Structure formats: C-alpha cells, structure tokens
C-alpha cells in the first residue's frame, strides 16, 4: 500500500515556507517527472519524496536536528512503513533515498535511480523562481537580510568576517550557483539549465539594484 499525500501532510508543519508541505509537493511532482523519464520505481520514489523532510528539517527547530534531518526522516519513514506492512527491502530502498538526499552531507551518496531522482528533485527546488523565493524566506526565518555586500574574504574562501551576516545573496554565492553541477540524472540536468540561468539573473539584478546600478 502506497503512502497517501493526505497521510503525509500530517507529518509537516503548516506554516513553514521553506521545508513545509508545499516544498514536499513540489519535490514530489518533479521527482515523479524525473522518475518516469529515468525508469524509476514510482512507489519507492513517491514515498521517499513524501517523507524526505518529515523530521528535523524546519530551520526554526534545533540546529543539530537540521544537520541530521535526513537521518531522522529516514528513521521515521522506517517506522511509518513498517506499521503499514511494507516489506523490509522496500523500506530500506525508501530509507536510502531519504538518507542520501541532503546536499551538504554526502556520506551516503545516492546509489539507486530512485535516490538520484529524489536528490535532483530536491535540488531543483532551490533553483529558478522557487529557489529565489525560498532562499529569501529562509533568510527571513533566520532574521538575516536578503542582501548584504559580501566581504572579500567570503568571496575568496566562503568564510565570513567576524561581523558579516549570511544573507540570501551569500547563500547564492556559497551554494546555489553550484547546485546544477551536482545533479545526477539527465532529466534533472535538462530542467536545471533554465532554472540556474534564471536564478543567476535574479541575483545579479538584486545586487545591481542594491548598489543603485540599475
């Protein structure tokens, strides 16, 4: 039996604009699109997409939970799917997808086509117009500015000066501009081309406007 969307909705806060259920559904839809093109097992992929941020992903929670949310969510998925009567090997396949989806923690790289599709779908949601909106929302949640001029130290090394705030623009320079290079599927890379170009143009325009150049 496949986990339903309505069942999964109950596992997420209703007011999180960054990792809430709106994000989950975008990832679900893109993962399905990639999975159909790449020949993935859609039941595994759908379920992993619905549960991939189910525990610890809310940036307003404990920082250490956010760092291991992929592990917490995989553990939670095991509990949910065991109670639903799933076979152990299929539970393990879902858990691998979830454990390997996090961009900054690649101790368990995606090995299956389902895991690759989930990884790409989750990363595509930080590119394009959605990426610009989510990055700005994340900064607001963390009481950080959407733009600050980055220091030379940050531009050269990614390290902040002692009083330097990590704005949404900093996050673009530090992470988002490189995301398209990390995608694993042909279908995902094709979608990323346009989204990456839009995001780059957006942040270039943002910087120019903040500097009074446009």
N, C-alpha and C positions, 0 to 999 in steps of 0.2 A: 504494500500500500504506500502510495506516494504522499509525502507531507504536503498539506494544502497551504495555499497562500494565507488563508484566514487563520489557520493554526499558527503559522509562523509569525504573523503580525503581532500576536500577543506577547512575543518574546522581545519586542523592541519598544523603547520609549516613544511617545507620540510627538515629542517636541524637540527632537534633535535634528537640525537641518543638515548635519554633516554625515553622520553614520546611522541615521534613523531609517525607517522602513521605506521612505522614498528612495534613498540610496540603494537599499536592498532590491527594490523592484527594478530600478534601472539596471543594476548588475544582472538580475535575473533575466531581463529581456535581452540584454546584449550577450550574455552567456549562452542563452538559447540560440540566438542568431549565429554565434560562432560555432556552437556545438553542432548545429545542423550542417554547416559548411565543412566542418572538420571531422564529422562522423563520430561524435561522442555519444556516450550513453546518457540520454537526456534525463532519465530518472535520477541518476547519480548527480548530474550537473545541476538540475533544478534544486535538489535537496541541499546540496552544498552551498549554492547561491543563497538560498533562503536562510541558512543558519550561519553563514560565514562571519557575521559580526554580532552574533546573538549574545555574547558575553564580553564585557570589558572594553568595548570599542568607544563608548561615549567619552569624548575628551573632557567632559566635566567631572568624570569619575576619578578614581585613584590613578596616578601616573603609572605606577608599576603594573596595574591591570591593563592599561592601554598598551604597554610594551609587550604583553604576553596574551593579548586578546585572541590571537589566532589559536593559541593552545587551549585557552579557556573555552572558546567556542567549539573547538573540536571535541573536547571532553563532554561538553553539554550535548552536542549532536549525538555522541555515543549513547548517552542516557535516553534522549528522546527516541532515537531509532530502535534501541533495544526494547523499550516499552511498546513500540509499535510492531514489534515482531520481525524486524529486518534480520536477514542473515548476516553473520559476523563479517564475512568477506566484503559484503556491500557496505556495511557500516564503516569498515576500515577504508574503503575507497573514498567515501564521503569525507572521512576524517583527514585523509591525506590531502584532499583538495583544500580543506579549510586550513590545515596547518601550514601549507605551502603558499598561501595566497598573499602573505604580507610582504610588502616591497622591501622593508628595511631589515627583515630577518630571514635570510635565506639559508639557514642551517638545514632545511629540508626542501630542496628545490622541487618544483613541480615535475613529476615523472610520467604521469598519465595524460592523455589528451584532455580528459575532463578537468584535471588540475590546471593544465595550461590554459584552457578556455576560461576557467574561473579567474585565474591570475590576470589574464588580459582584460577580461570584462571589468574587474575591479579597478585596474589601472586606467582604462579608458574613461572611467568616471571622474578622474582628476584632470582630464584634458577637455579642450573645447569650451563652450559656454558654461557647461555644468562645472567644469574644473575651476573656471574663474569665480563662479558664484560660491562654490563650496570652500575654496581657499579663503575668500573674503569672510564667509560665515565662520569658518574655523578661527580666524584671527579675532573676530568679534567675540566669540565664545571665550577666548583666552585673554580678553582685554588687551589685545595687541592691535596696532594700526594696520590699515590695509596697504599703506605705503610709507616707507622711510628710505632715505638715500643710503644705500649700503656703504660700509666703510671699505677702504682699500684692502684692509686685512681680510674682510669677508669675501671680497671679490677674488682674492688670490688663493685663499685657503679654505673658505667656508667656515672660518672661526670668527666669532663676534668680538668686537671691542667690549670692555667691561660694562659700558652703559648702553650698548647697542641693542635695540629691540628687534625681534624677529618678525618683520611684517609679512603680509601676504606676498609682496614682491620678493622679499628674501627667500620665501618658500619656493617661489618660481625659480629663482636662480639656483637654489640649493638642490631642488629635487625635480620640479615639474618639467623643466626643459629637457631632462634626460629620460623621462619615463618612456617615450616612444621607442627608445633604443633597446629597452628591456623586454619588449613584448615577444611572445613565443610562437604565436600562430600566424599563418599567412593572412587569414581573415582579419585578425586583430590589427596587424600592421597596416593593412589597407585602410581600415577605419581611422587609425591613429594619424595618418598623414594629414588629413584635413583638420582634425581636431588640434593637432600640435601647431599647425600653421595659424589657426585662429587664436590659440592661447598666446602664442608668441606675439602676434599683432596686438592683442589686447594689452599685454603688459608693456609693450613698447609704447603704446598710446597712453597708458596710465602714467608711465614715467615722464613722458613728454608733457602731459597736461600738468602734472605736479611740479614740473620745473618751469612751467609757463612758456614752453616752447611751441605749443600748438593750441 
